Structure formats: structure tokens, C-alpha cells
Amino acid sequence: MVVGVLWFGHVWLPQALAHLSLLMMYLLIAVAELILKYTETSHLLKF
């Protein structure tokens, strides 16, 4: 039982962390793109 839990954590934890870091990267890129688009449109509205 304990060995199974340790193996499960050892196998799945790095994969879950990798997927989470990828998701965070995608979220950061999407937010940056939204901010860029918003600033561009606001600049267009100003000028």
C-alpha cells in the first residue's frame, strides 16, 4: 500500500507539475496577448 502510494506520487507528480507549468505558460501567453490587443485598441482609440 505505502509502496504503491510512493510509486504513484513518484510517477504522476512530475507529470502533473509539468502539465501545470505548461498550462501556466499558455495562460501567461494568452493574458499577454489580450493585454497587447487591449493596449493596441486603446492607442487606436486615443489617436
C-alpha positions in Angstrom: 0.0 0.0 0.0 2.7 2.5 1.0 4.9 1.4 -1.8 2.0 1.9 -4.3 1.4 5.4 -3.0 5.1 6.3 -3.2 5.3 4.9 -6.7 2.1 6.7 -7.7 3.4 10.0 -6.4 6.9 9.4 -7.9 5.4 8.7 -11.4 2.5 11.1 -11.5 3.7 14.1 -9.6 6.4 15.2 -12.0 3.9 14.8 -14.9 1.2 16.8 -13.2 3.8 19.5 -12.4 4.9 19.6 -16.0 1.3 19.9 -17.2 0.6 22.6 -14.7 3.7 24.6 -15.8 2.6 24.2 -19.4 -0.9 25.4 -18.6 0.5 28.4 -16.7 2.8 29.2 -19.7 -0.2 29.1 -22.0 -2.3 31.3 -19.6 0.5 33.8 -19.4 0.8 34.0 -23.2 -2.9 34.3 -23.6 -3.1 37.1 -21.0 -0.1 38.9 -22.6 -1.8 38.7 -26.0 -5.0 40.1 -24.5 -3.2 42.9 -22.9 -1.3 43.7 -26.1 -4.6 43.7 -28.1 -6.3 45.9 -25.5 -3.4 48.4 -25.4 -3.3 48.5 -29.2 -7.1 49.2 -29.4 -6.8 51.8 -26.7 -4.0 53.5 -28.6 -6.1 53.4 -31.8 -9.0 55.0 -29.9 -6.7 57.7 -28.5 -5.2 58.6 -31.9 
